[in-house]
Amino acid sequence: NMSQVNKPLVSVVITCFNHVNYITDAVESVLSQDYPNMELIVIDDGSTDGSEVLLDELAVKHNFKLVHQQNSGVAKASNNGLSLCRGKYIATLDSDDVFFSDKLRKQVLFMEKKPDIAVCGGALLLIDEEGKISSPRRFPEYRELDFEDVLMEKKDIIASSSALIRKDVIDKLGGYNPEYRIQDLYFWLKITAAGYKIAGLRDVLIYYREHGANNHSNYKAVVDCTLRLYKQYEGHELYVAVRDKFLISMFLKVSKKDKKYAVWLLKQIPLKAYSSKMLRGFLRLLKPI
């Protein structure tokens, strides 16, 4: 039971770019929260597929803050949204994902008791393009992550749509960085490197949508971005091990579909880091296409 005193304002930021089929579900999942004290801010990042019109209609109907900006990418759209937030806590929602109706209430209750936690997230259910739950999931135990946990991916990292973040932490550390495509990894590393902790709750808090657009991401861009992210922390004793482990996992993924790039990745891996795991990749490289 939460008294009015313990119901601090929560700001929810949705960034949208061309998600006309999903944006209504996202917006309505925020508006149907059973938590009474929140504001919704939607940043439309130059959509051209009808999302922009739909959002205009929804904003009139439900009276939330809507900003249309020229297309400039998710980091700038998110930062634009963050700059408008007045809440003690900020939740971020990708426009193709959906909140459970008790998400914010459960998280605020937790965060109000745990001042040492900067961010908390939760478990998720996967849904497909039609909104059907697509596969059963393993739900990780409650966990708290520090910098090494995020860097080494030792514990399950939270999904950005499940995050509730203390606004004062963002005020202190700044928001997202447009130079990095992989926004959440950038952000979780930055927050934990500053000494804060991230908590993962066992509760299922969101539906996470898997669809064509987010599965087949450009692996070269992912490799480039991840290596640059890790390089920020090259002074750390685990840097080399983390980089090599990532290169090996990408080598195994890519050896199936792009031999030339797989060979480039292989050249980045020092011999002393080679492992028996890599044998599968070598065998794929030797097979004629």
Buried (B, 14 or more C-beta within 10 A) or exposed (E): EBEEEEBBBBBBBBBBBBBBBBBBBBBEBBBEBEBEBBBBBBBBBBBEEEBBEBBEEBBEEEEBBBBBBEEBBBBBBBBBBBEEBEBBBBBBBBBBBBBBEBBBBBBBBBBBEEEEBBBBBBBBBBBEBEEEEBEEEEBBEEBBBBBBBBBEBEBBBBBBBBBBBBBEBBEEBEBBBBEBBBBBBBBBBBBBBEEBBBBBBEBBBBBBBBBEEEEEEEBBEBBEBBBBBBEBBEEBEBBBEBBBBBBBBBBBBBBEEBBEBBEBBBEBBEEEBBEEEBEEBBEBBEEEE
